[in-house]
Amino acid sequence: MAEAAALPPGKKPIRATLARFGLASMSSAAVSVSHLLVQLVSVRRLEASEIGTLAFLLVIIQFGYGLSNALVSTPYAIAVNQREDGADEGFDFFFPMNLLLALSQGLLCAAIGWIMAGPWAAAAFGLAGVFSLLRWFGRAISYAHHKPSGAAVSDLVYAVLVVAGVAATLAVGARLELFGAVIAGAGLLALIPFGAGFLFRHRPTKLGRAFADYRPVWKRQSAWTLIGVITTEATSNAHSYIVTLFAGPAAFAPIAVGMLFFRPVNVCITALTQLERPRMARAVGQGDERSARGSVRAFMAALVVIWVATAMTAALILWLVPQVIIKPTLSVETVMIAVGLCAALSLVQCLQAPMSVLTQARGAFRPLAATSVRSCIVGVVAVVATTFLAPSVYTIAGVVLAQLVMMLGIWRLDHDWRRTQREAAE
């Protein structure tokens, strides 16, 4: 205690920062490793079209996390943390809205599963889509109230169950619908740490009143954030959608393997965003720019460390034991190109994400959405052009270009905001 008290105001011990990120990173890493295991087994046991289908459905579930952040998780975190007492009285309407979002996600996953793989895959991945968004909002609530242990326990339960489920599929025979069932079952049981009260608040009653209470949130934040999420998704995963649409899931398989290596980074970006968004929102609400920018620096440093570790692991695997990942039916050269381009894409996202979260905490949803729209246009045009002019794997380069446009645009918004603040202070 004396040591902490001796620090200058606004400074915190390094171990406190490491503990903050360590808990979220470790639990998120456990989830990421479990998903990595799912995809590793799928790469070795499934056909190329099934590998692409599984990877595409996981992209859709990841997209659902972005929708949750835009429509319920971010508004909830900001609303709670801009109240002095940090209480959530009056915010019950977020729960039925999250239920509707989760059910919509489930229907989308079921439809894709049915079209690409049949009714059993539709049922399994439909349930996986529902439970994934219910659990995601539970994590967001834990972080919004600065209680990351609840989210961490849920993550660990989920990861352990997925690993156990994947091991069981090896005994009975790996099939696409079994992977979906494993993810769905783990998602359902990982809701238990949030308590029965969390699920009870999702009851679909008084929906008319919930929509009425949610309308101001929609007009002030969610509409612009949703535009940003959709265009960001179109930018980040343009290659996933366009290659799958024009060339089929088998052509997407090498890209999916490349993305597989950097999935841990993507999971950590999303999870640490939930952790840091309430902290930045509180700092901005209190006018503490120093703390807000300190969160950005710590967030970015954590992501870069995770990226370096992931990139080194990918390089070692491809150099020493590529046969563990790459099936004989896949081109080693194509997969290596995909991994290299995915590494560049992941690094840009690590540099971009912290400033994007700070921009949201400042309430600049409209200019952020405009920046996202511009980068989306660049990305879609680049990916479509590459699809017809070069092998599918090079579509990732178009996404890298779009993310660079997005990153520079966010940095410009930050520069303009700071200039405005300086002028107002003079």
Helices and strands as residue ranges (DSSP letters): H 2-5, H 14-45, H 48-68, I 69-73, H 74-81, H 94-117, H 119-144, H 148-172, H 176-189, G 192-194, H 196-200, H 207-217, I 218-222, H 223-236, H 238-247, H 249-261, H 263-285, H 289-320, G 322-324, H 332-361, H 365-389, G 392-394, H 395-425
